[in-house]
Amino acid sequence: MTSNPTASFTLPRRHLLGIEGLSPQEIVGLLDLAEEFVLLNRQVEKKRATLRGRTQINLFFEASTRTQASFEIAGKRLGADVMNMSVSTSSVKKGETLIDTAATLNAMHPDVLIVRHSASGAVELLARKVDCAVVNAGDGAHEHPTQALLDALTIRRNKGRIEGLTVAICGDITHSRVARSNMLLLQALGAQVRVIAPPTLLPKGIERFGVTVYGDMREGLADVDIVMMLRLQRERMNGSYVPSVKEYFHFWGLDEAKLRFAKPDALVMHPGPMNRGVEIDSAVADGAQSLIREQVEMGVAVRMAVLDALSRNLPNA
Amino acid sequence: MHEPRPILLAKARLIDPSRDLDTRGDILIADGVIKDIAPNLADGLPPETEIVDCRRLVAVPGLVDMRAFIGEPGAEHRETLASASQAAAAGGVTTIICQPDTDPVIDDPAIVDFILRRARDTAIVHVHPMAALTKGLEGREMTEIGLLGAAGAVAFTDGTRSIGSAQVLRRALTYGRDFGALIVHHTQDASLAGEGVMNEGELASRLGLAGLSKAAETIVFERDVRLAAITGGRYHAASLTCADSLEVLRRAKDAGIDVTASASINHLTLNERDVVGYRTFFKLTPPLRAEDDRLALVQGVAEGLIDIIVSDHNPQDVEVKRLPFSEAAFGAVGLETMLAAGLRLVTSGALDLMTLIRAMSTKPAERLGLPAGTLRPGARADIALIALDDAWILDPLTLKSRCRNTPFDEARFEGRVVRTLVAGRTVYEYV
């Protein structure tokens, strides 16, 4: 790559805590940068030296095999030393607070912390207590910015644009950080966003998020370009929020019959891991319109872009 | 202890809501009581009298805070009766009503007695306990309302726990009626409140925090009003937060039911937007509501619909506050800032000073049957002197409470307490 349009891109912030507050230019800049890493990741030699000498710690208070692996590969391909800390092996279970953990890790001089936590705002709280860059890998029901970025990159590569598209986000909106980050990002880039869910899984005030709300999948999917399915947590399936898996799948599960209400060239996404037969039918998940595997590939590229962009602001960069 | 020398508060602006009095004059204090109030008492004073120039000060009856969580016995690291009383004195509060959620719970006359003796020995303001309404605050069996009252409990409450069983509350109201017992209730349906940590609505949804519906409050309050009606018991809502509840309150009062209500100073001066940034010092129970509800509450105080303003003082140490929002403890300290925060409402023109002091002093004293809340000659000399024009910024390090979880960290205030007298003795002086 001789002419490198993204080499001069800067993300003038220390942390990536959410999509909220990012300008459309910053989002597009990150997506453009990620495109470079998509190419790099498809080569035999995938290594860069961007983060050589840097230490990246993946601090996961909530288990996640995929996201953690994605961040680990992203860091390693950029040359960082990557360490994984998960809740089951850390001292958090011994009563150490989040702040104590932050202070302890901070004393080890990491350059980047990747943090996932089950409580909304926990990553922001931790970021205030450390000197390094912090990337939010998901905090409670609040934000999951790299997921939204990888979704946007996947959409852009397949549709050539985001502006003017209609995207339906379907399922458990109330408890989903993926939904929140995606609503913010997609609207920032000019997409029309719909949410489709049973009323018990719609957060209060959702109509003031700038989205159109539907209860019925057939109505909600009419003429959409992208169908984004969300995972329904097991504990919410049986009577607490919806009566049963059977009923949920019948009304809100994405099968081929419901998908036909969307545009003929509509594409299907899911942040994973999927509950096949709950929110999505296998025929759709593995079908021709599915982008689900490509999302995983884009995940690594987007995370490399985020690490690269943030590392340009690190001391001695 | 020798009696302090007589004090003349000279040329103060006197605000006495018990007599609707707003005038300028002198107060002579001796033997722990207000000896006289008149335009000029400077002549013929005993020679040892201390004369305080009050030309730029307002003298009000000392505040009576009906809802303070303290922590003694059992959680002295949060607050002791002594430290709470120091905080109270600095805030012009001369009577604290402490809550029964201690360890052990105040559900036995011996513990009421313990509190009163500890307060007598260690506290510099008056302290009266509320006793638990149900044993162990478990919401099942009523406590010894008669014996606890005789021991000195001024009211009965389960603190921040709401009684789920209508039958339990009905029986307590019925049984307590002939003892004249005041039943104070935290109106929040536990099952509706669920995991909620802040006001339900758009903002909670954006922050990804579990919301707590206003209906959880109004449903319980509406139930309680009906129970008060059929039992004839004396009922007080501990902390109302929304316009819907005020409609219920208005109907109850119009119908002549013996129902009164408090609002906390936090809910009168802060709103849900203060939570933004996951600031746990603003995590309160009941939660801060939207601005339209705050305005309705202020209007409720202005009209006298809401009878009482409480500090809802609830000290929590950093261990339980420096946590992710959903995991942090509820509560904020408030004894020292209640008056200053209330004066914001006066400065903004939303309330007049008389109304504010009535809700913070005269009304709670009346409802609890305490000899306070008045500047009448002969009354116990519990008095706060306020410099209305003093502008200041709250430095949390200067707080006298053992905990610094104040929502008014670095807040600007206009008006401060410069001196507090309890039974004629100076217990606080701003220097």
Interface residues (C-beta under 8 A of the other chain):
Chain A: T97 L98 I99 H117 A119 S120 G121 A122 E124 L125 D139 G140 A141 H142 E143 T174 R177 R180 P203 K204 G205 I206 R208 F209
Chain B: E200 G201 E202 L203 A204 S205 R206 L207 G208 L209 G211 G277 Y278 E319 R322 L323 P324 F325 S326 E327
